[in-house]
Structure formats: structure tokens, C-alpha cells
Amino acid sequence: MARVLHRAAGGACACLVPLGGDSHQPHGAVIPSWCLSRLLPYHPLCFACRSLMPRTLDSQITVEKTPSYFVTKEAPRRIFNMSRDTKLIVVVRNPVTRAISDYTQTLSKKPDIPTFEGLTFRNRSLGLVDTSWNAIRIGMYAVHLQSWLQYFPLSQIHFVSGERLITDPAGEMGKVQDFLGIKRVITDKHFYFNKTKGFPCLKKSESSGLPRCLGKSKGRTHVQIDPEVIEQLRDFYRPYNIKFYETVGQDFRWE
Ligand SMILES: Nc1ncnc2c1ncn2[C@@H]1O[C@H](COP(=O)(O)OS(=O)(=O)O)[C@@H](OP(=O)(O)O)[C@H]1O
């Protein structure tokens, strides 16, 4: 059984949702995500929220999901200080596609932002990429990983391929379950491929027992980007990707 603390809309808070058919009711407790990412975890509000959480039972694993922790400088130290045995799971995908997906998402909320090309380069003709733009910075996985390796051994970090999560969800979930040291409960029996959506969907959702696909904002058409810009970004990310593959001992084939 797993309990999931997940980031809510806007990334402002995380709330507790038990997974699985046990009788434990979800609690209304809310932990602001800045408890780990920005401010002190011992801030009174964080402390108060945490004290509202039910204790994790021996048969349960508590899972917290906040994508921004991977790129938050202080997060490794704070998580280590909270529990050095924490297992970390990171979903990674081709950083070029990731940047375009990120931009597509932002554009859907703020249609007035500059073009992708405009934000990507500090100087396009010189091929100078703006690494301070989050959509670019986040995909420099090798850089962020170094901060985590100062606190956690690689054996405590598992990388899920975002690409294989679509083509082989059961295979990726199998590896996650092995990494967590739990029985392989989620298998290919749980998924079907929805051609219209272009994504795997659950045959039966935990809550309603009905088929469930990812929401409308997932798998939406990406903004069209000049192929030359894509090529420049591929070149930019190549050394970071190679370093990342070497560090984790896994080739994600993002070429
Ligand atoms: N389960 C699963 N499998 C494969 N891919 C997935 C999954 N969940 C989310 N995604 C894709 O990840 C991209 C960002 O997703 P999110 O919107 O959930 O991220 S975030 O909450 O905005 O950080 C977004 O990518 P694009 O659709 O290409 O833009 C999601 O489709």
C-alpha cells in the first residue's frame, strides 16, 4: 500500500491520498511544498501540517511527488535530514521535448509570453542558450543530479524513462515496484493503450472502478518549433545527456 503526497495545482501544496483499497480515510492535511523546497521544514506551518498526518503503517509506503524538488538546491539536504533512507524516483524524458512541453503548458496559461526561440537563446546567432530559463535549466539533468549525489547514493535513486512510460507502462512500473522492494502488483493487466489519447490508460481506476486516462492537459499537441532551433538544443543538451547516462549507468537514447 502506498500513500501519495502530491503536488496540487499551482505547485502550492501537497495533500495526502492513500492508494489501495484499505480502510484508512484520506486526511485533509496539507503540507505546503515550500516546506521542503524553500523555507525551513521546521517552520510552524509545516510542522503543524505534518503533525496532522496519520502515521504510516508498517504495511504502507508514503510517497510524496513534487517535480520541482529535483531542481531545488536545498531539497536534497532537507530530505536527507528528514530521512536519509528515503528512496527517490525521478521521471526523465528527452530534455528538448521536455522544454517544448513545458513551454506549451506555460503558453496555454499565459498566451502573451515571448516565442520559444526568443526565450531559448541569449544570442541565437552565436548559439548561446539561456540556461537561466527554467524550461531549459530543468533538462540539464546531470547538473541537478550532482546535488542529490552529495547526500544520497545512486542505489537510492531510480530513474523512470518518460518515453517508456508511454510505450511500456507496465515495464516501467515493474522496475519502480522492484526498486521499492514491493510485490509487482501493477502489471500489463492494468493498462490499455488509448489510440485517440496516444497514451496508456488505466483499465480500472482505484476510485470508481471505471477506465481512466490522463487529463486533457497531458498529451496535448506541442507548439511547432523551427527544426534548426531543435537541432541547436540537441547540440546544447548532448554533453549533459552523455554525462547523465554515464552517471546513472543507463542510456535513455535521446538522440
Ligand atoms: N503517466 C504519464 N506517462 C507519460 N507521460 C506523462 C504521464 N503523466 C504526465 N506525462 C507527461 O508529462 C508532461 C508534463 O506532465 P504534467 O502536466 O503532469 O507535469 S506538471 O504537473 O506540469 O509538472 C506532459 O507531457 P506532454 O503531454 O508531452 O506535454 C504529460 O503528458
The ligand as a Tripos MOL2 file, in Angstrom:
@<TRIPOS>MOLECULE
LIG
   31    33     1     0     0
SMALL
NO_CHARGES

@<TRIPOS>ATOM
      1 N1          1.8480    8.8330  -16.8080 N.pl3     1 LIG1
      2 C1          2.4950    9.5290  -17.7420 C.ar      1 LIG1
      3 N2          3.1770    8.8940  -18.7040 N.ar      1 LIG1
      4 C2          3.8430    9.5950  -19.6470 C.ar      1 LIG1
      5 N3          3.8840   10.9420  -19.7030 N.ar      1 LIG1
      6 C3          3.2050   11.6110  -18.7540 C.ar      1 LIG1
      7 C4          2.4840   10.9500  -17.7320 C.ar      1 LIG1
      8 N4          1.9090   11.9050  -16.9490 N.ar      1 LIG1
      9 C5          2.2540   13.0890  -17.4730 C.ar      1 LIG1
     10 N5          3.0190   12.9130  -18.5570 N.ar      1 LIG1
     11 C6          3.5770   13.9640  -19.4310 C.3       1 LIG1
     12 O1          4.4920   14.7960  -18.7300 O.3       1 LIG1
     13 C7          4.3740   16.1280  -19.1800 C.3       1 LIG1
     14 C8          4.1120   17.0530  -18.0180 C.3       1 LIG1
     15 O2          3.0770   16.4810  -17.2590 O.3       1 LIG1
     16 P1          2.3990   17.1970  -16.0940 P.3       1 LIG1
     17 O3          1.4840   18.2200  -16.6680 O.co2     1 LIG1
     18 O4          1.7730   16.1850  -15.2150 O.co2     1 LIG1
     19 O5          3.5710   17.8700  -15.3370 O.3       1 LIG1
     20 S1          3.4380   19.1000  -14.4210 S.O2      1 LIG1
     21 O6          2.4290   18.7740  -13.4060 O.2       1 LIG1
     22 O7          3.0320   20.2090  -15.2470 O.2       1 LIG1
     23 O8          4.7550   19.2650  -13.8630 O.3       1 LIG1
     24 C9          3.2570   16.1330  -20.2180 C.3       1 LIG1
     25 O9          3.9010   15.9880  -21.4800 O.3       1 LIG1
     26 P2          3.2590   16.4720  -22.8420 P.3       1 LIG1
     27 O10         1.8680   15.9310  -22.8840 O.co2     1 LIG1
     28 O11         4.1550   15.9210  -23.9000 O.co2     1 LIG1
     29 O12         3.2690   17.9780  -22.8270 O.co2     1 LIG1
     30 C10         2.4770   14.8900  -19.8570 C.3       1 LIG1
     31 O13         1.7720   14.3480  -20.9300 O.3       1 LIG1
@<TRIPOS>BOND
     1     1     2 1
     2     2     3 ar
     3     2     7 ar
     4     3     4 ar
     5     4     5 ar
     6     5     6 ar
     7     6     7 ar
     8     6    10 ar
     9     7     8 ar
    10     8     9 ar
    11     9    10 ar
    12    10    11 1
    13    11    12 1
    14    11    30 1
    15    12    13 1
    16    13    14 1
    17    13    24 1
    18    14    15 1
    19    15    16 1
    20    16    17 2
    21    16    18 1
    22    16    19 1
    23    19    20 1
    24    20    21 2
    25    20    22 2
    26    20    23 1
    27    24    25 1
    28    24    30 1
    29    25    26 1
    30    26    27 2
    31    26    28 1
    32    26    29 1
    33    30    31 1
@<TRIPOS>SUBSTRUCTURE
     1 LIG1         1 GROUP 0 **** ****
